[in-house]
Amino acid sequence: MPSALNVPNMLSLSRIFLAPLVVFLLTVRIDFDIPYMVNLGLNITYGDVLAGVVFIIAALTDTADGYIARKKGMVTNFGKFIDPLSDKVLVVAALISLVQLGRLPAWMVVVIVSRDFVVSGLRMVAAVEGVVIPASWSGKAKTVVQIIAITMMIFKMPFALPAMWVALSLTVWSGAVYLTGGWDLIVDSD
């Protein structure tokens, strides 16, 4: 039985600890413009760049932890719990910061967070019934596009908001896929 404090799980935990750093770097303004970025038409500060780099590093740990856990046989119940939780903490922390900065409408964050609550609730009901609902490819695509869109918003890149619209669409769609797949679990009468 692999240890709960193995490398993949430590990588997952690192996302939880990096999320507040992303929030800090984004919201506690380090308002020194980067001259060559201004010349390119991007109004980006050192705080944005640092937050973006930390966010990207944290997001990459998600890929690394899953790969290592499966490749080395280090899958644990703690890992199954902490990996999706740390993903949500990182994404929600960044999204709330972007709302505070006026870069993202709050209602989009409400839709994204609501979808995650619905899918998590469905998984809890399934677990009670002894059913495992694995991550779907639509859920994985949603996560990748969300990470890309959030990164674009942090760096104030052109087309960041349209990218977030794509992420929002995938979020709703993947939530509907999970919900329709598990509908029988929800409406089943005892």
Secondary structure, 3 states (H helix, E strand, C coil): CCCCCCHHHHHHHHHHHHHHHHHHHHHCCCCCECHHHHHCCCCCEHHHHHHHHHHHHHHHHHHHHHHHHHHCCCCCHHHHHHHHHHHHHHHHHHHHHHHHCCCCCHHHHHHHHHHHHHHHHHHHHHHHCCCCCCCCHHHHHHHHHHHHHHHHHHCCCCCHHHHHHHHHHHHHHHHHHHHHHCHHHHHCCC
